[in-house]
Amino acid sequence: MKIDEKKLQAAIDLNPTKRSQTMTIADLNSRIENGNLTVPLYQRGLSWNNAKAIALFNYQLFGKAPVAPISLNEIGTNDDVPQLSFINRDEIAGNNQGKLSVVDGQQRLTTNYKAYSNDESFSNIVFDFTQAKFKNANNGKISKSQVPVGILFNKNQQVLTDYIYQNHSSNEATSLFPLLVGIRTKILSYSYTIHIADNMAENEQIEWFEVLNNAGSKVSLIELALSKLKMHDFDIYTGFITPYKNIVKDYGFDELFSPFSSNVSYPIASLNPAFEYLLRDGFHSKNYAPIPSDTKESMLLKLDKEQLDEISNLTLKSLKKALDFIFEYQLRDYIVAMQYVMYLTGYFIFQNDNIQEDKIANWVKKTNFDNLSNGERRTIYKELISGKF
């Protein structure tokens, strides 16, 4: 019987928990601000909405158990993964050795940092001291019993002092201020357990990330590919995916984004029509339908920023045209899957000067995507954009 004693002994001798430690939220915020805590390129963009941020603030204040640990990689000689800044996700130039790169915990770190830096996106998140909880301000109007988190947890405590004494009487401020300072102190001194690995290569970081997230589910290949678009100075999340989802949400169809993986695959598949129309002279290939199985992330990586902007802008413009059409022709009840929206977006791109409105309305009413193969879905799309439906 052969035993790989060398490999086994190396595993026995390695104890990755020895470097585990605690860091306060204040310390973590400071490291982010100073650029010593970064985000690796393979990490997807920010995905938490305000409701999740509010839930974290409330748990950090009222929870009876610690929040899950943060996992970091200390960059050494394996400095081959481009690093991004928090919030803006700008690429950090130069040598990153010695910096701590986030493997797991980006959303929690960003949430706390946004409050610390008084980020505009958190302007409606408040602590309501009458209801004793964090919440969204009603209709964006902050009442006298509320303090914005960007004020409460601001890196400069004087900001909180000024806010309280300017918005309350002297007696109210005198009784309220110590309580708010106590909340502020608890949160900023709240300690996270930090697991630190040394000098991991990109594949090792991704393997660790996969184990930590969703019980080992794989980081999708599409997300890994899209993250590399930052090298082209184009952030696909802020430049296209988020605006796409916001438009769909504004028209009340956000419930059609299911399962979770569709949050990326639906928008990216929707780029196929604009790519073919603008960059292939309108030539359509059958495997370029706007369906998740036909996403062309490898194709996107070959485009420059100008081309990416061009196909993104046309897709967003045509998406809005398609949704306006749905409402104008009172087709809302027929839109039971995102395929209708995505196909109509492609139709408005290819048939921009020859829209057959009554005919396309009937197409929506009679088309059923249930239990169709990908081949059948591609055929329906080909017939639609060619006007032969």
C-alpha positions in Angstrom: 0.0 0.0 0.0 1.4 3.4 -1.0 1.0 6.4 1.2 1.7 9.9 0.2 3.3 10.7 3.5 4.8 14.0 2.3 1.5 15.5 1.3 -0.3 14.2 4.4 2.3 15.5 6.7 2.2 18.9 5.1 -1.5 19.0 5.6 -1.1 18.0 9.3 1.5 20.7 9.9 -0.6 23.4 8.3 -3.1 25.1 10.7 -4.8 27.9 8.8 -6.7 29.0 11.9 -3.6 30.3 13.6 -3.9 33.7 12.0 -7.6 34.0 12.9 -8.2 37.2 14.9 -10.9 39.8 15.6 -11.2 43.3 14.1 -13.8 46.0 14.9 -16.1 47.5 12.4 -14.2 50.8 12.9 -10.9 49.1 12.2 -12.3 47.5 9.0 -13.8 50.8 7.8 -10.4 52.5 8.3 -8.6 49.8 6.3 -11.1 50.2 3.5 -10.7 54.0 3.5 -6.9 53.7 3.5 -6.9 51.2 0.6 -5.5 48.4 2.7 -8.6 46.2 2.4 -9.5 45.5 -1.2 -11.9 43.4 -3.4 -10.5 40.9 -5.9 -11.6 41.2 -9.5 -13.4 37.9 -9.6 -15.9 39.0 -6.9 -19.3 40.0 -8.3 -20.6 43.5 -7.8 -22.6 44.7 -4.9 -25.9 42.8 -4.6 -27.5 43.7 -1.3 -30.5 46.0 -1.3 -31.4 48.4 1.5 -33.6 45.7 3.2 -30.6 43.5 3.7 -28.4 46.3 4.9 -31.1 47.3 7.4 -31.3 43.7 8.6 -27.5 43.6 9.2 -27.6 46.9 11.2 -30.5 45.6 13.4 -28.7 42.3 14.0 -25.4 43.9 14.9 -27.3 46.0 17.5 -29.8 43.5 18.8 -28.5 40.0 17.8 -27.6 37.5 20.5 -24.9 35.7 18.4 -22.0 37.1 16.4 -22.3 37.8 12.7 -20.5 35.2 10.5 -16.7 35.6 10.1 -15.0 37.6 7.4 -12.4 35.7 5.2 -9.4 37.5 3.8 -6.3 36.7 1.8 -3.1 38.5 2.6 -1.5 39.2 -0.8 2.1 38.1 -1.2 4.1 37.1 -4.2 0.8 35.8 -5.8 -0.2 39.3 -6.8 -1.7 38.2 -10.1 -5.4 39.0 -9.3 -6.3 42.6 -10.0 -7.7 44.4 -6.9 -10.6 46.8 -6.8 -11.6 49.5 -4.4 -14.8 49.2 -2.4 -18.0 51.0 -3.6 -16.7 52.3 -6.9 -14.8 49.1 -7.8 -12.0 51.1 -9.4 -8.9 49.0 -10.2 -6.0 49.7 -7.8 -2.8 50.2 -9.6 0.7 49.2 -8.4 2.0 46.6 -6.0 -0.7 45.1 -3.7 1.6 43.0 -1.6 0.7 43.2 2.1 -2.9 44.2 1.5 -5.9 42.2 2.7 -8.2 41.0 -0.1 -11.8 40.0 0.6 -12.6 36.4 -0.2 -15.9 36.3 1.7 -17.8 39.2 3.4 -17.8 42.0 0.7 -21.5 42.8 1.2 -21.3 43.1 5.0 -18.1 45.2 4.8 -19.5 47.4 2.2 -22.7 47.9 4.2 -20.9 49.1 7.3 -18.5 51.2 5.2 -21.3 53.0 3.4 -22.7 54.1 6.8 -19.3 55.2 8.0 -18.7 57.2 4.8 -22.2 58.6 4.6 -22.8 57.1 1.2 -25.7 58.7 -0.7 -27.3 55.3 -1.4 -28.0 55.0 2.3 -29.6 58.4 2.7 -33.0 56.9 3.5 -31.8 54.3 6.0 -32.4 55.6 9.5 -32.3 54.6 13.1 -35.7 55.3 14.6 -35.3 55.8 18.3 -39.1 55.8 19.0 -39.5 52.3 17.4 -36.0 51.3 18.5 -34.9 49.8 15.1 -33.2 50.6 11.8 -35.6 51.1 8.9 -36.2 52.9 5.7 -37.6 56.4 6.1 -41.2 56.7 4.9 -41.3 58.2 1.5 -37.7 59.4 2.0 -38.8 61.9 4.7 -36.7 61.7 7.8 -38.8 62.5 10.9 -37.6 64.1 14.2 -37.4 60.6 15.8 -34.9 59.3 13.2 -31.2 59.7 12.5 -29.7 58.7 9.1 -27.1 55.9 9.5 -24.6 58.0 7.6 -24.9 60.5 10.5 -25.1 58.0 13.3 -22.0 56.0 12.2 -20.2 58.8 10.5 -16.4 58.5 10.8 -16.5 61.9 12.4 -18.6 61.9 15.6 -18.9 65.7 15.4 -21.3 65.2 12.5 -23.7 63.3 14.9 -23.3 65.9 17.6 -24.1 68.8 15.2 -27.1 66.9 13.8 -28.7 66.2 17.2 -28.2 69.7 18.6 -29.4 71.3 15.4 -32.6 69.2 15.1 -33.7 69.0 18.7 -34.2 71.3 21.7 -31.4 71.5 24.2 -33.2 69.3 26.7 -34.1 66.7 24.1 -30.5 66.6 22.8 -29.1 66.3 26.2 -31.1 63.1 26.9 -30.9 61.7 23.4 -27.2 62.2 22.7 -25.7 59.7 25.2 -28.1 57.0 24.0 -27.1 57.5 20.3 -23.4 57.6 21.2 -23.9 54.3 23.0 -25.4 52.8 19.9 -22.7 54.3 17.7 -19.9 53.0 20.1 -21.4 49.5 20.2 -21.6 49.2 16.4 -18.2 50.7 15.7 -16.6 48.5 18.3 -18.5 45.4 17.2 -15.9 42.7 16.5 -15.9 40.4 13.6 -13.9 37.2 13.6 -11.4 37.5 10.7 -9.9 34.4 9.0 -6.7 35.3 7.1 -5.0 33.1 4.5 -1.5 33.7 3.2 -0.6 34.4 -0.4 -3.3 32.3 -2.1 -3.3 32.0 -5.9 -6.5 32.9 -7.8 -7.7 29.3 -8.2 -7.2 28.8 -4.5 -9.1 31.9 -3.6 -12.0 30.9 -5.8 -12.1 27.4 -4.4 -12.3 28.9 -0.8 -15.0 31.4 -2.0 -17.0 28.5 -3.4 -16.8 26.5 -0.2 -17.8 29.6 1.9 -20.8 30.6 -0.3 -24.0 28.5 -0.5 -22.5 25.3 0.8 -19.9 25.0 -2.0 -22.0 26.1 -5.0 -19.8 27.1 -7.9 -19.0 30.7 -8.8 -20.7 30.8 -12.2 -18.4 31.0 -15.2 -20.4 33.9 -16.5 -19.8 36.0 -13.3 -16.1 35.2 -13.4 -15.8 36.2 -17.1 -17.9 39.4 -16.5 -15.7 40.5 -13.6 -12.8 40.7 -16.0 -14.5 43.4 -18.0 -13.2 45.9 -15.5 -9.9 45.5 -17.3 -11.7 47.2 -20.2 -12.7 50.1 -18.0 -16.3 48.8 -18.2 -18.2 47.7 -15.1 -20.9 45.5 -16.5 -22.9 45.6 -13.3 -23.1 49.4 -12.9 -23.0 50.1 -16.6 -25.7 47.6 -17.7 -27.0 44.8 -15.4 -28.2 47.1 -12.6 -29.9 49.7 -15.0 -31.5 46.7 -16.9 -32.9 45.3 -13.7 -34.1 48.7 -12.5 -36.0 49.3 -15.7 -37.7 45.9 -15.4 -38.5 46.7 -11.8 -39.9 50.1 -12.7 -42.5 48.4 -14.9 -43.3 45.8 -12.2 -41.8 42.7 -13.7 -38.9 42.1 -11.2 -40.7 39.0 -9.9 -39.8 37.4 -13.2 -36.1 37.3 -12.2 -36.2 33.7 -10.9 -34.1 31.7 -10.1 -31.3 33.9 -8.5 -28.9 33.1 -11.3 -31.2 34.9 -13.8 -30.2 38.2 -12.2 -27.1 38.0 -14.4 -27.9 35.6 -17.2 -31.1 37.4 -18.3 -29.5 40.8 -18.8 -26.4 39.3 -20.5 -28.5 37.1 -22.8 -30.4 40.3 -23.7 -27.3 41.8 -25.2 -27.2 39.2 -28.0 -29.6 41.1 -30.3 -27.7 44.4 -30.1 -24.4 42.6 -30.6 -25.7 41.0 -33.8 -27.5 44.1 -35.1 -24.6 46.5 -34.5 -21.5 44.4 -34.7 -22.5 41.6 -37.2 -24.4 43.8 -39.6 -27.7 42.3 -38.5 -26.7 38.7 -39.3 -28.4 36.3 -36.9 -26.9 32.9 -35.8 -29.3 30.4 -34.2 -27.4 30.2 -30.9 -27.6 33.9 -30.3 -31.1 33.9 -29.0 -31.8 36.0 -25.9 -32.0 32.9 -23.6 -29.7 32.1 -20.7 -28.1 29.1 -22.4 -26.9 31.4 -25.2 -25.0 34.0 -23.1 -21.8 35.1 -24.9 -19.6 36.3 -22.0 -16.5 35.3 -24.0 -17.6 37.4 -26.9 -18.1 40.4 -24.5 -14.5 40.1 -23.3 -13.3 40.7 -26.9 -15.1 44.1 -27.2 -13.7 47.5 -26.3 -15.4 50.0 -24.0 -17.0 51.9 -26.9 -18.5 48.7 -28.3 -19.7 47.6 -24.9 -21.3 51.0 -24.3 -23.0 50.9 -27.7 -24.6 47.5 -27.4 -25.6 48.2 -23.7 -27.3 51.5 -24.6 -29.2 50.0 -27.5 -30.4 47.1 -25.4 -31.6 49.4 -22.6 -33.3 51.7 -25.0 -35.1 48.8 -26.8 -36.0 47.2 -23.4 -37.9 50.3 -22.5 -39.6 50.4 -25.9 -40.7 46.8 -25.4 -42.1 47.5 -21.9 -43.8 50.6 -23.1 -45.4 48.6 -25.8 -46.6 45.9 -23.3 -48.4 48.6 -21.3 -49.7 50.5 -24.2 -51.4 47.4 -25.6 -52.5 46.2 -22.2 -50.5 42.9 -22.4 -49.3 42.9 -18.7 -51.3 39.8 -17.8 -49.7 37.8 -20.7 -46.1 38.5 -19.6 -45.6 35.5 -17.3 -41.9 34.9 -18.1 -38.9 37.1 -18.9 -38.7 35.4 -22.3 -41.5 37.7 -23.6 -39.7 40.8 -22.5 -36.3 39.6 -23.8 -37.7 38.5 -27.2 -39.6 41.8 -27.6 -36.4 43.7 -26.9 -34.7 41.8 -29.7 -37.7 42.4 -32.0 -37.5 46.2 -31.4 -33.8 46.1 -32.2 -34.1 44.2 -35.4 -37.4 45.6 -36.7 -36.9 49.1 -35.4 -38.3 50.7 -38.6 -40.9 48.1 -39.3 -42.8 47.5 -36.1 -46.0 45.6 -36.7 -47.8 46.5 -33.5 -51.1 44.6 -33.8 -49.3 41.5 -35.1 -46.7 41.6 -32.3 -49.5 42.0 -29.8 -51.2 38.9 -31.1 -47.8 37.1 -31.0 -47.6 37.9 -27.2 -51.1 36.6 -26.6 -50.7 33.3 -28.5 -47.1 32.4 -27.7 -46.4 29.9 -24.8 -42.8 29.1 -23.7 -43.8 26.3 -21.3 -41.9 23.0 -21.8 -40.1 24.1 -24.9 -36.6 22.9 -25.8 -33.8 25.5 -26.4 -34.0 24.6 -30.1 -37.7 25.4 -30.2 -37.1 28.7 -28.3 -34.4 29.7 -30.8 -36.8 29.0 -33.7 -39.5 31.2 -32.2 -37.0 34.0 -31.8 -35.6 33.7 -35.4 -39.1 33.9 -36.8 -40.0 36.8 -34.6 -37.0 39.1 -35.5 -37.4 38.2 -39.2 -41.0 39.3 -39.1 -42.2 35.9 -40.2 -44.4 35.0 -37.3 
